[in-house]
Amino acid sequence: MFKSKFGSIPKYYVRAPGRVNIIGEHIDYCGYSVLPMAVEQDMLIAVEPVKTHTLQLANTNPLYPDFSTSVNNIQIDKTKPLWHNYFLCGFKGIQEHFGLSNPTGMNCLVDGNIPPSSGLSSSSALVCCAGLVTLTVLGMNLSKVELAEICAKSERYIGTEGGGMDQSISFLAEEGTAKLIEFNPLRATDVKLPSGAAFVIANSCVQMNKAATSHFNVRVVECRLAAKLLAKHKGLQWDEVMRLEEVQAKLGVSLEAMLLLTKDALHPEPYSREEICMCLGISLEDLRTQILTPNTQDVLVFKLYQRAKHVYSEAARVLRFKAICEEAPDNTVQLLGELMNQSHGSCRDLYECSCSELDQLVDICRKFGAQGSRLTGAGWGGCTVSIVPADKLPDFLANVQDAYYKRRHHSEAPEKQNLFATKPGGGALVFLEA
């Protein structure tokens, strides 16, 4: 297809995987560690450097139209999360990092088998793949950590105020192991998952594009506001605080102590903009220009107590999950399952990022033998991840297929794309054309 599209053959192939977050939802942008693994599904780009300063993008999927632009005029429209904009994020991130004014043009053909808007990070995989493509074509070198940090930052060009989990695992993943990803500084530690269990991904078939709605950024802002109010309550320099983890670090206390502080300092009723301004001693204009993001300007109420309680309790669950994997007691699968169930309850009730289809799918998975099941990714649609004893896997897959997919006539995507067991896969790679 590359030859029919561009009349030549590619020089490189670059892949970057999607990921499933096993536990640690919506806490990376608050500064806390997460526990994802790469999946086998990936983005693949075939690329040929060209002498002209033109970027030509094509996609094997006919739903995604061709796109072409000058390498010196990269415009990313935040109002429209079109597929090529994610490529442009990765390209622009590398271009700006090296301060390049006239980079080489290229012809690129993009292919991918990560279901879009499913919570398996297809968009970040495309950003990472594009970043690695650009780096390779330009003949530059960066470490995997540097690449992950550049791609995490550059994905924000599309308007999503994400953390850095998706880009980090895409580059730092290794086959056969999940990773504890920690931030500031970015680092990854192997986490050996129990051999007697399978991790199963099930797609709710409700699509949620986090760049197309403000749900995601509202949560980011609510966490930011909660951090500022907690910091003010404890007499810290609240205006310098952006993340909930910073409050804990400055106070030097445990996550349990932060949960007690949250209960003490924040009320469960939603906060109005006026009340927040009163608490912080700022004007409405200050709130709008210095704290809110462009697509959260119209939000009238903020749930600060619930969001902070979720973040601090979820951060503790991540550390407990890792500790159980290391200790490997006889009931490891049961204990990990309980943590995943608690995580889903917190996402549903405190963070309010679930939906009825995800809740139903989680219930079905538990009913048919999952020790634990939870939403994964941003939520509001997308996928669940379940921990299933290995000996129950065939029956589990058949029963969930029957109970959720056949009853709901979800036939848009092939069966295998909707429901599958996955193992930790490897990270992003470059292949040279033989």
PyMOL commands that set and color helices and strands:
alter all, ss='L'
color gray80, all
select helices_A, chain A and resi 2-6+28-30+83-98+122-138+144-158+165-172+215-233+238-240+244-251+255-265+273-280+284-291+294-296+304-327+332-349+356-367+390-408+415-418
alter helices_A, ss='H'
color red, helices_A
select strands_A, chain A and resi 12-23+35-50+54-59+67-70+105-112+178-182+187-191+197-203+271-272+301-302+372-376+383-389+419-422+429-432
alter strands_A, ss='S'
color yellow, strands_A
deselect
rebuild
show_as cartoon
